[in-house]
Amino acid sequence: MSQFNVAEAKSHLSDLLRKALRGEEVVIARDSKPLVRLVPVDRPAVAREPGSARGEVWMAPDFDETPEDFKEYLR
């Protein structure tokens, strides 16, 4: 685990991001007390394909209509 104080983190942010992306644990601390851990954001396993759910989604014909028993709440 690599620990850096806030001032070091500010001046070496690009390097710390590279380390985190390589899988190294990077911790930013203040007064030698750990505050945050830099970790990479998980990326989706598969690329999304537009239209891949075509034919699987159904919407009721009255989708945009307000239900009768709910109209009293809109007054």
PDB file of N, CA, C and O in Angstrom, chain B, residues numbered from 101:
ATOM      1  N   MET B 101       0.846  -1.172   0.000  1.00  0.00           N
ATOM      2  CA  MET B 101       0.000   0.000   0.000  1.00  0.00           C
ATOM      3  C   MET B 101       0.892   1.236   0.000  1.00  0.00           C
ATOM      4  O   MET B 101       1.848   1.329   0.771  1.00  0.00           O
ATOM      5  N   SER B 102       0.565   2.184  -0.878  1.00  0.00           N
ATOM      6  CA  SER B 102       1.275   3.456  -0.934  1.00  0.00           C
ATOM      7  C   SER B 102       0.392   4.516  -0.294  1.00  0.00           C
ATOM      8  O   SER B 102      -0.790   4.629  -0.621  1.00  0.00           O
ATOM      9  N   GLN B 103       0.970   5.295   0.622  1.00  0.00           N
ATOM     10  CA  GLN B 103       0.204   6.346   1.276  1.00  0.00           C
ATOM     11  C   GLN B 103       0.877   7.690   0.988  1.00  0.00           C
ATOM     12  O   GLN B 103       2.092   7.830   1.123  1.00  0.00           O
ATOM     13  N   PHE B 104       0.066   8.671   0.590  1.00  0.00           N
ATOM     14  CA  PHE B 104       0.569   9.997   0.237  1.00  0.00           C
ATOM     15  C   PHE B 104      -0.237  11.045   0.978  1.00  0.00           C
ATOM     16  O   PHE B 104      -1.441  10.877   1.172  1.00  0.00           O
ATOM     17  N   ASN B 105       0.414  12.133   1.397  1.00  0.00           N
ATOM     18  CA  ASN B 105      -0.347  13.191   2.037  1.00  0.00           C
ATOM     19  C   ASN B 105      -1.027  14.021   0.950  1.00  0.00           C
ATOM     20  O   ASN B 105      -0.711  13.879  -0.231  1.00  0.00           O
ATOM     21  N   VAL B 106      -1.948  14.876   1.345  1.00  0.00           N
ATOM     22  CA  VAL B 106      -2.763  15.618   0.390  1.00  0.00           C
ATOM     23  C   VAL B 106      -1.896  16.473  -0.538  1.00  0.00           C
ATOM     24  O   VAL B 106      -2.143  16.513  -1.743  1.00  0.00           O
ATOM     25  N   ALA B 107      -0.903  17.144  -0.001  1.00  0.00           N
ATOM     26  CA  ALA B 107      -0.041  17.995  -0.831  1.00  0.00           C
ATOM     27  C   ALA B 107       0.688  17.170  -1.890  1.00  0.00           C
ATOM     28  O   ALA B 107       0.773  17.586  -3.045  1.00  0.00           O
ATOM     29  N   GLU B 108       1.217  15.998  -1.507  1.00  0.00           N
ATOM     30  CA  GLU B 108       1.884  15.113  -2.476  1.00  0.00           C
ATOM     31  C   GLU B 108       0.896  14.653  -3.534  1.00  0.00           C
ATOM     32  O   GLU B 108       1.215  14.617  -4.723  1.00  0.00           O
ATOM     33  N   ALA B 109      -0.312  14.301  -3.091  1.00  0.00           N
ATOM     34  CA  ALA B 109      -1.325  13.810  -4.020  1.00  0.00           C
ATOM     35  C   ALA B 109      -1.679  14.881  -5.050  1.00  0.00           C
ATOM     36  O   ALA B 109      -1.861  14.576  -6.229  1.00  0.00           O
ATOM     37  N   LYS B 110      -1.775  16.125  -4.608  1.00  0.00           N
ATOM     38  CA  LYS B 110      -2.077  17.211  -5.539  1.00  0.00           C
ATOM     39  C   LYS B 110      -0.997  17.346  -6.604  1.00  0.00           C
ATOM     40  O   LYS B 110      -1.300  17.504  -7.787  1.00  0.00           O
ATOM     41  N   SER B 111       0.243  17.284  -6.190  1.00  0.00           N
ATOM     42  CA  SER B 111       1.324  17.514  -7.147  1.00  0.00           C
ATOM     43  C   SER B 111       1.666  16.289  -7.985  1.00  0.00           C
ATOM     44  O   SER B 111       2.335  16.421  -9.010  1.00  0.00           O
ATOM     45  N   HIS B 112       1.226  15.104  -7.576  1.00  0.00           N
ATOM     46  CA  HIS B 112       1.545  13.872  -8.315  1.00  0.00           C
ATOM     47  C   HIS B 112       0.294  13.082  -8.702  1.00  0.00           C
ATOM     48  O   HIS B 112       0.334  11.856  -8.800  1.00  0.00           O
ATOM     49  N   LEU B 113      -0.798  13.779  -8.918  1.00  0.00           N
ATOM     50  CA  LEU B 113      -2.067  13.088  -9.181  1.00  0.00           C
ATOM     51  C   LEU B 113      -1.986  12.144 -10.385  1.00  0.00           C
ATOM     52  O   LEU B 113      -2.485  11.021 -10.312  1.00  0.00           O
ATOM     53  N   SER B 114      -1.381  12.567 -11.464  1.00  0.00           N
ATOM     54  CA  SER B 114      -1.287  11.709 -12.652  1.00  0.00           C
ATOM     55  C   SER B 114      -0.565  10.401 -12.333  1.00  0.00           C
ATOM     56  O   SER B 114      -0.992   9.329 -12.763  1.00  0.00           O
ATOM     57  N   ASP B 115       0.524  10.492 -11.580  1.00  0.00           N
ATOM     58  CA  ASP B 115       1.266   9.285 -11.205  1.00  0.00           C
ATOM     59  C   ASP B 115       0.435   8.377 -10.307  1.00  0.00           C
ATOM     60  O   ASP B 115       0.455   7.156 -10.459  1.00  0.00           O
ATOM     61  N   LEU B 116      -0.293   8.979  -9.373  1.00  0.00           N
ATOM     62  CA  LEU B 116      -1.125   8.180  -8.468  1.00  0.00           C
ATOM     63  C   LEU B 116      -2.254   7.489  -9.221  1.00  0.00           C
ATOM     64  O   LEU B 116      -2.602   6.348  -8.915  1.00  0.00           O
ATOM     65  N   LEU B 117      -2.824   8.176 -10.201  1.00  0.00           N
ATOM     66  CA  LEU B 117      -3.874   7.549 -11.017  1.00  0.00           C
ATOM     67  C   LEU B 117      -3.320   6.364 -11.794  1.00  0.00           C
ATOM     68  O   LEU B 117      -3.963   5.318 -11.875  1.00  0.00           O
ATOM     69  N   ARG B 118      -2.142   6.520 -12.360  1.00  0.00           N
ATOM     70  CA  ARG B 118      -1.513   5.398 -13.080  1.00  0.00           C
ATOM     71  C   ARG B 118      -1.302   4.204 -12.161  1.00  0.00           C
ATOM     72  O   ARG B 118      -1.578   3.067 -12.543  1.00  0.00           O
ATOM     73  N   LYS B 119      -0.812   4.460 -10.945  1.00  0.00           N
ATOM     74  CA  LYS B 119      -0.597   3.371  -9.983  1.00  0.00           C
ATOM     75  C   LYS B 119      -1.914   2.669  -9.662  1.00  0.00           C
ATOM     76  O   LYS B 119      -1.982   1.440  -9.640  1.00  0.00           O
ATOM     77  N   ALA B 120      -2.958   3.459  -9.413  1.00  0.00           N
ATOM     78  CA  ALA B 120      -4.262   2.867  -9.080  1.00  0.00           C
ATOM     79  C   ALA B 120      -4.793   2.038 -10.241  1.00  0.00           C
ATOM     80  O   ALA B 120      -5.357   0.964 -10.030  1.00  0.00           O
ATOM     81  N   LEU B 121      -4.618   2.526 -11.462  1.00  0.00           N
ATOM     82  CA  LEU B 121      -5.093   1.784 -12.635  1.00  0.00           C
ATOM     83  C   LEU B 121      -4.318   0.490 -12.849  1.00  0.00           C
ATOM     84  O   LEU B 121      -4.848  -0.455 -13.433  1.00  0.00           O
ATOM     85  N   ARG B 122      -3.072   0.435 -12.386  1.00  0.00           N
ATOM     86  CA  ARG B 122      -2.276  -0.795 -12.485  1.00  0.00           C
ATOM     87  C   ARG B 122      -2.640  -1.787 -11.388  1.00  0.00           C
ATOM     88  O   ARG B 122      -2.152  -2.917 -11.380  1.00  0.00           O
ATOM     89  N   GLY B 123      -3.503  -1.360 -10.457  1.00  0.00           N
ATOM     90  CA  GLY B 123      -3.924  -2.275  -9.404  1.00  0.00           C
ATOM     91  C   GLY B 123      -3.259  -2.031  -8.068  1.00  0.00           C
ATOM     92  O   GLY B 123      -3.552  -2.733  -7.099  1.00  0.00           O
ATOM     93  N   GLU B 124      -2.362  -1.046  -7.990  1.00  0.00           N
ATOM     94  CA  GLU B 124      -1.719  -0.746  -6.712  1.00  0.00           C
ATOM     95  C   GLU B 124      -2.714  -0.029  -5.799  1.00  0.00           C
ATOM     96  O   GLU B 124      -3.557   0.737  -6.267  1.00  0.00           O
ATOM     97  N   GLU B 125      -2.610  -0.281  -4.507  1.00  0.00           N
ATOM     98  CA  GLU B 125      -3.464   0.412  -3.551  1.00  0.00           C
ATOM     99  C   GLU B 125      -2.839   1.763  -3.242  1.00  0.00           C
ATOM    100  O   GLU B 125      -1.704   1.841  -2.772  1.00  0.00           O
ATOM    101  N   VAL B 126      -3.588   2.822  -3.509  1.00  0.00           N
ATOM    102  CA  VAL B 126      -3.117   4.188  -3.274  1.00  0.00           C
ATOM    103  C   VAL B 126      -4.038   4.841  -2.260  1.00  0.00           C
ATOM    104  O   VAL B 126      -5.248   4.923  -2.469  1.00  0.00           O
ATOM    105  N   VAL B 127      -3.457   5.308  -1.156  1.00  0.00           N
ATOM    106  CA  VAL B 127      -4.222   5.937  -0.089  1.00  0.00           C
ATOM    107  C   VAL B 127      -3.743   7.368   0.081  1.00  0.00           C
ATOM    108  O   VAL B 127      -2.541   7.632   0.112  1.00  0.00           O
ATOM    109  N   ILE B 128      -4.689   8.287   0.192  1.00  0.00           N
ATOM    110  CA  ILE B 128      -4.357   9.684   0.453  1.00  0.00           C
ATOM    111  C   ILE B 128      -4.716   9.972   1.905  1.00  0.00           C
ATOM    112  O   ILE B 128      -5.807   9.644   2.374  1.00  0.00           O
ATOM    113  N   ALA B 129      -3.764  10.599   2.610  1.00  0.00           N
ATOM    114  CA  ALA B 129      -3.920  10.815   4.052  1.00  0.00           C
ATOM    115  C   ALA B 129      -3.733  12.282   4.412  1.00  0.00           C
ATOM    116  O   ALA B 129      -3.120  13.052   3.672  1.00  0.00           O
ATOM    117  N   ARG B 130      -4.272  12.642   5.557  1.00  0.00           N
ATOM    118  CA  ARG B 130      -4.041  13.959   6.144  1.00  0.00           C
ATOM    119  C   ARG B 130      -3.574  13.727   7.566  1.00  0.00           C
ATOM    120  O   ARG B 130      -4.215  12.993   8.319  1.00  0.00           O
ATOM    121  N   ASP B 131      -2.475  14.339   7.939  1.00  0.00           N
ATOM    122  CA  ASP B 131      -1.887  14.145   9.268  1.00  0.00           C
ATOM    123  C   ASP B 131      -1.646  12.670   9.562  1.00  0.00           C
ATOM    124  O   ASP B 131      -1.877  12.199  10.675  1.00  0.00           O
ATOM    125  N   SER B 132      -1.183  11.958   8.559  1.00  0.00           N
ATOM    126  CA  SER B 132      -0.883  10.522   8.639  1.00  0.00           C
ATOM    127  C   SER B 132      -2.104   9.645   8.919  1.00  0.00           C
ATOM    128  O   SER B 132      -1.959   8.478   9.281  1.00  0.00           O
ATOM    129  N   LYS B 133      -3.299  10.199   8.753  1.00  0.00           N
ATOM    130  CA  LYS B 133      -4.533   9.419   8.923  1.00  0.00           C
ATOM    131  C   LYS B 133      -5.155   9.207   7.547  1.00  0.00           C
ATOM    132  O   LYS B 133      -5.474  10.178   6.861  1.00  0.00           O
ATOM    133  N   PRO B 134      -5.332   7.954   7.135  1.00  0.00           N
ATOM    134  CA  PRO B 134      -5.904   7.678   5.808  1.00  0.00           C
ATOM    135  C   PRO B 134      -7.286   8.306   5.645  1.00  0.00           C
ATOM    136  O   PRO B 134      -8.141   8.199   6.525  1.00  0.00           O
ATOM    137  N   LEU B 135      -7.487   8.962   4.503  1.00  0.00           N
ATOM    138  CA  LEU B 135      -8.774   9.595   4.198  1.00  0.00           C
ATOM    139  C   LEU B 135      -9.520   8.871   3.089  1.00  0.00           C
ATOM    140  O   LEU B 135     -10.692   8.522   3.234  1.00  0.00           O
ATOM    141  N   VAL B 136      -8.821   8.651   1.974  1.00  0.00           N
ATOM    142  CA  VAL B 136      -9.473   8.047   0.808  1.00  0.00           C
ATOM    143  C   VAL B 136      -8.544   7.043   0.141  1.00  0.00           C
ATOM    144  O   VAL B 136      -7.327   7.074   0.322  1.00  0.00           O
ATOM    145  N   ARG B 137      -9.152   6.154  -0.634  1.00  0.00           N
ATOM    146  CA  ARG B 137      -8.397   5.170  -1.410  1.00  0.00           C
ATOM    147  C   ARG B 137      -8.765   5.366  -2.876  1.00  0.00           C
ATOM    148  O   ARG B 137      -9.945   5.427  -3.221  1.00  0.00           O
ATOM    149  N   LEU B 138      -7.765   5.462  -3.727  1.00  0.00           N
ATOM    150  CA  LEU B 138      -8.005   5.571  -5.163  1.00  0.00           C
ATOM    151  C   LEU B 138      -8.165   4.171  -5.739  1.00  0.00           C
ATOM    152  O   LEU B 138      -7.304   3.310  -5.562  1.00  0.00           O
ATOM    153  N   VAL B 139      -9.270   3.960  -6.424  1.00  0.00           N
ATOM    154  CA  VAL B 139      -9.519   2.666  -7.075  1.00  0.00           C
ATOM    155  C   VAL B 139     -10.106   2.927  -8.457  1.00  0.00           C
ATOM    156  O   VAL B 139     -10.831   3.905  -8.640  1.00  0.00           O
ATOM    157  N   PRO B 140      -9.809   2.078  -9.426  1.00  0.00           N
ATOM    158  CA  PRO B 140     -10.379   2.259 -10.761  1.00  0.00           C
ATOM    159  C   PRO B 140     -11.877   1.956 -10.761  1.00  0.00           C
ATOM    160  O   PRO B 140     -12.359   1.121  -9.996  1.00  0.00           O
ATOM    161  N   VAL B 141     -12.586   2.644 -11.622  1.00  0.00           N
ATOM    162  CA  VAL B 141     -14.015   2.402 -11.796  1.00  0.00           C
ATOM    163  C   VAL B 141     -14.172   1.152 -12.645  1.00  0.00           C
ATOM    164  O   VAL B 141     -13.502   1.008 -13.668  1.00  0.00           O
ATOM    165  N   ASP B 142     -15.052   0.246 -12.231  1.00  0.00           N
ATOM    166  CA  ASP B 142     -15.290  -0.957 -13.025  1.00  0.00           C
ATOM    167  C   ASP B 142     -15.957  -0.588 -14.335  1.00  0.00           C
ATOM    168  O   ASP B 142     -16.896   0.207 -14.369  1.00  0.00           O
ATOM    169  N   ARG B 143     -15.470  -1.164 -15.388  1.00  0.00           N
ATOM    170  CA  ARG B 143     -16.063  -0.936 -16.697  1.00  0.00           C
ATOM    171  C   ARG B 143     -17.016  -2.079 -17.004  1.00  0.00           C
ATOM    172  O   ARG B 143     -16.813  -3.198 -16.533  1.00  0.00           O
ATOM    173  N   PRO B 144     -18.060  -1.809 -17.793  1.00  0.00           N
ATOM    174  CA  PRO B 144     -18.981  -2.891 -18.158  1.00  0.00           C
ATOM    175  C   PRO B 144     -18.228  -4.026 -18.850  1.00  0.00           C
ATOM    176  O   PRO B 144     -17.318  -3.779 -19.641  1.00  0.00           O
ATOM    177  N   ALA B 145     -18.603  -5.251 -18.555  1.00  0.00           N
ATOM    178  CA  ALA B 145     -17.935  -6.417 -19.123  1.00  0.00           C
ATOM    179  C   ALA B 145     -18.118  -6.507 -20.635  1.00  0.00           C
ATOM    180  O   ALA B 145     -17.212  -6.929 -21.354  1.00  0.00           O
ATOM    181  N   VAL B 146     -19.299  -6.106 -21.112  1.00  0.00           N
ATOM    182  CA  VAL B 146     -19.586  -6.182 -22.540  1.00  0.00           C
ATOM    183  C   VAL B 146     -20.073  -4.823 -23.030  1.00  0.00           C
ATOM    184  O   VAL B 146     -20.744  -4.087 -22.305  1.00  0.00           O
ATOM    185  N   ALA B 147     -19.733  -4.516 -24.235  1.00  0.00           N
ATOM    186  CA  ALA B 147     -20.192  -3.258 -24.825  1.00  0.00           C
ATOM    187  C   ALA B 147     -21.694  -3.323 -25.048  1.00  0.00           C
ATOM    188  O   ALA B 147     -22.236  -4.357 -25.440  1.00  0.00           O
ATOM    189  N   ARG B 148     -22.360  -2.199 -24.792  1.00  0.00           N
ATOM    190  CA  ARG B 148     -23.802  -2.146 -25.023  1.00  0.00           C
ATOM    191  C   ARG B 148     -24.094  -2.060 -26.511  1.00  0.00           C
ATOM    192  O   ARG B 148     -23.349  -1.436 -27.266  1.00  0.00           O
ATOM    193  N   GLU B 149     -25.177  -2.686 -26.920  1.00  0.00           N
ATOM    194  CA  GLU B 149     -25.561  -2.674 -28.329  1.00  0.00           C
ATOM    195  C   GLU B 149     -26.949  -2.051 -28.444  1.00  0.00           C
ATOM    196  O   GLU B 149     -27.921  -2.633 -27.963  1.00  0.00           O
ATOM    197  N   PRO B 150     -27.062  -0.871 -29.074  1.00  0.00           N
ATOM    198  CA  PRO B 150     -28.369  -0.224 -29.206  1.00  0.00           C
ATOM    199  C   PRO B 150     -29.371  -1.129 -29.910  1.00  0.00           C
ATOM    200  O   PRO B 150     -29.064  -1.743 -30.932  1.00  0.00           O
ATOM    201  N   GLY B 151     -30.563  -1.202 -29.352  1.00  0.00           N
ATOM    202  CA  GLY B 151     -31.633  -1.990 -29.962  1.00  0.00           C
ATOM    203  C   GLY B 151     -31.597  -3.465 -29.614  1.00  0.00           C
ATOM    204  O   GLY B 151     -32.369  -4.243 -30.175  1.00  0.00           O
ATOM    205  N   SER B 152     -30.726  -3.872 -28.709  1.00  0.00           N
ATOM    206  CA  SER B 152     -30.593  -5.298 -28.406  1.00  0.00           C
ATOM    207  C   SER B 152     -31.806  -5.860 -27.664  1.00  0.00           C
ATOM    208  O   SER B 152     -31.973  -7.078 -27.610  1.00  0.00           O
ATOM    209  N   ALA B 153     -32.661  -5.000 -27.088  1.00  0.00           N
ATOM    210  CA  ALA B 153     -33.851  -5.484 -26.375  1.00  0.00           C
ATOM    211  C   ALA B 153     -35.115  -5.314 -27.221  1.00  0.00           C
ATOM    212  O   ALA B 153     -36.228  -5.453 -26.714  1.00  0.00           O
ATOM    213  N   ARG B 154     -34.943  -5.019 -28.493  1.00  0.00           N
ATOM    214  CA  ARG B 154     -36.094  -4.820 -29.374  1.00  0.00           C
ATOM    215  C   ARG B 154     -36.987  -6.061 -29.353  1.00  0.00           C
ATOM    216  O   ARG B 154     -36.518  -7.187 -29.520  1.00  0.00           O
ATOM    217  N   GLY B 155     -38.275  -5.829 -29.144  1.00  0.00           N
ATOM    218  CA  GLY B 155     -39.227  -6.930 -29.110  1.00  0.00           C
ATOM    219  C   GLY B 155     -39.380  -7.553 -27.735  1.00  0.00           C
ATOM    220  O   GLY B 155     -40.265  -8.387 -27.543  1.00  0.00           O
ATOM    221  N   GLU B 156     -38.553  -7.179 -26.775  1.00  0.00           N
ATOM    222  CA  GLU B 156     -38.621  -7.739 -25.433  1.00  0.00           C
ATOM    223  C   GLU B 156     -39.294  -6.795 -24.436  1.00  0.00           C
ATOM    224  O   GLU B 156     -39.616  -7.195 -23.317  1.00  0.00           O
ATOM    225  N   VAL B 157     -39.502  -5.552 -24.843  1.00  0.00           N
ATOM    226  CA  VAL B 157     -40.093  -4.559 -23.951  1.00  0.00           C
ATOM    227  C   VAL B 157     -41.486  -4.239 -24.438  1.00  0.00           C
ATOM    228  O   VAL B 157     -41.706  -4.033 -25.632  1.00  0.00           O
ATOM    229  N   TRP B 158     -42.435  -4.196 -23.506  1.00  0.00           N
ATOM    230  CA  TRP B 158     -43.812  -3.910 -23.847  1.00  0.00           C
ATOM    231  C   TRP B 158     -44.293  -2.739 -23.012  1.00  0.00           C
ATOM    232  O   TRP B 158     -43.981  -2.662 -21.824  1.00  0.00           O
ATOM    233  N   MET B 159     -45.056  -1.816 -23.617  1.00  0.00           N
ATOM    234  CA  MET B 159     -45.596  -0.684 -22.893  1.00  0.00           C
ATOM    235  C   MET B 159     -47.099  -0.653 -23.110  1.00  0.00           C
ATOM    236  O   MET B 159     -47.578  -0.763 -24.239  1.00  0.00           O
ATOM    237  N   ALA B 160     -47.840  -0.503 -22.015  1.00  0.00           N
ATOM    238  CA  ALA B 160     -49.299  -0.496 -22.093  1.00  0.00           C
ATOM    239  C   ALA B 160     -49.779   0.692 -22.924  1.00  0.00           C
ATOM    240  O   ALA B 160     -49.148   1.749 -22.912  1.00  0.00           O
ATOM    241  N   PRO B 161     -50.887   0.528 -23.643  1.00  0.00           N
ATOM    242  CA  PRO B 161     -51.418   1.626 -24.468  1.00  0.00           C
ATOM    243  C   PRO B 161     -51.798   2.846 -23.624  1.00  0.00           C
ATOM    244  O   PRO B 161     -51.748   3.974 -24.113  1.00  0.00           O
ATOM    245  N   ASP B 162     -52.177   2.628 -22.362  1.00  0.00           N
ATOM    246  CA  ASP B 162     -52.584   3.744 -21.500  1.00  0.00           C
ATOM    247  C   ASP B 162     -51.432   4.219 -20.599  1.00  0.00           C
ATOM    248  O   ASP B 162     -51.680   4.776 -19.530  1.00  0.00           O
ATOM    249  N   PHE B 163     -50.211   4.010 -21.009  1.00  0.00           N
ATOM    250  CA  PHE B 163     -49.030   4.343 -20.206  1.00  0.00           C
ATOM    251  C   PHE B 163     -49.041   5.791 -19.722  1.00  0.00           C
ATOM    252  O   PHE B 163     -48.711   6.053 -18.566  1.00  0.00           O
ATOM    253  N   ASP B 164     -49.415   6.739 -20.589  1.00  0.00           N
ATOM    254  CA  ASP B 164     -49.378   8.159 -20.246  1.00  0.00           C
ATOM    255  C   ASP B 164     -50.622   8.652 -19.500  1.00  0.00           C
ATOM    256  O   ASP B 164     -50.661   9.808 -19.079  1.00  0.00           O
ATOM    257  N   GLU B 165     -51.613   7.820 -19.333  1.00  0.00           N
ATOM    258  CA  GLU B 165     -52.844   8.247 -18.662  1.00  0.00           C
ATOM    259  C   GLU B 165     -52.707   8.131 -17.146  1.00  0.00           C
ATOM    260  O   GLU B 165     -52.069   7.212 -16.632  1.00  0.00           O
ATOM    261  N   THR B 166     -53.318   9.077 -16.447  1.00  0.00           N
ATOM    262  CA  THR B 166     -53.303   9.055 -14.983  1.00  0.00           C
ATOM    263  C   THR B 166     -54.383   8.099 -14.494  1.00  0.00           C
ATOM    264  O   THR B 166     -55.535   8.211 -14.915  1.00  0.00           O
ATOM    265  N   PRO B 167     -54.036   7.156 -13.612  1.00  0.00           N
ATOM    266  CA  PRO B 167     -55.031   6.228 -13.078  1.00  0.00           C
ATOM    267  C   PRO B 167     -56.136   6.999 -12.326  1.00  0.00           C
ATOM    268  O   PRO B 167     -55.861   7.990 -11.649  1.00  0.00           O
ATOM    269  N   GLU B 168     -57.395   6.522 -12.457  1.00  0.00           N
ATOM    270  CA  GLU B 168     -58.541   7.190 -11.828  1.00  0.00           C
ATOM    271  C   GLU B 168     -58.336   7.384 -10.317  1.00  0.00           C
ATOM    272  O   GLU B 168     -58.622   8.462  -9.797  1.00  0.00           O
ATOM    273  N   ASP B 169     -57.848   6.364  -9.611  1.00  0.00           N
ATOM    274  CA  ASP B 169     -57.705   6.466  -8.162  1.00  0.00           C
ATOM    275  C   ASP B 169     -56.533   7.353  -7.732  1.00  0.00           C
ATOM    276  O   ASP B 169     -56.326   7.559  -6.536  1.00  0.00           O
ATOM    277  N   PHE B 170     -55.778   7.873  -8.676  1.00  0.00           N
ATOM    278  CA  PHE B 170     -54.643   8.736  -8.352  1.00  0.00           C
ATOM    279  C   PHE B 170     -54.946  10.211  -8.618  1.00  0.00           C
ATOM    280  O   PHE B 170     -54.244  11.090  -8.118  1.00  0.00           O
ATOM    281  N   LYS B 171     -55.996  10.484  -9.409  1.00  0.00           N
ATOM    282  CA  LYS B 171     -56.303  11.855  -9.824  1.00  0.00           C
ATOM    283  C   LYS B 171     -56.560  12.773  -8.636  1.00  0.00           C
ATOM    284  O   LYS B 171     -56.272  13.966  -8.726  1.00  0.00           O
ATOM    285  N   GLU B 172     -57.088  12.262  -7.529  1.00  0.00           N
ATOM    286  CA  GLU B 172     -57.355  13.105  -6.367  1.00  0.00           C
ATOM    287  C   GLU B 172     -56.070  13.692  -5.771  1.00  0.00           C
ATOM    288  O   GLU B 172     -56.113  14.736  -5.120  1.00  0.00           O
ATOM    289  N   TYR B 173     -54.931  13.031  -5.989  1.00  0.00           N
ATOM    290  CA  TYR B 173     -53.661  13.523  -5.463  1.00  0.00           C
ATOM    291  C   TYR B 173     -53.074  14.657  -6.297  1.00  0.00           C
ATOM    292  O   TYR B 173     -52.147  15.335  -5.854  1.00  0.00           O
ATOM    293  N   LEU B 174     -53.601  14.866  -7.487  1.00  0.00           N
ATOM    294  CA  LEU B 174     -53.070  15.882  -8.384  1.00  0.00           C
ATOM    295  C   LEU B 174     -53.771  17.223  -8.234  1.00  0.00           C
ATOM    296  O   LEU B 174     -53.393  18.189  -8.897  1.00  0.00           O
ATOM    297  N   ARG B 175     -54.776  17.303  -7.385  1.00  0.00           N
ATOM    298  CA  ARG B 175     -55.527  18.560  -7.228  1.00  0.00           C
ATOM    299  C   ARG B 175     -54.785  19.533  -6.393  1.00  0.00           C
ATOM    300  O   ARG B 175     -55.269  20.641  -6.158  1.00  0.00           O
TER     301      ARG B 175
END
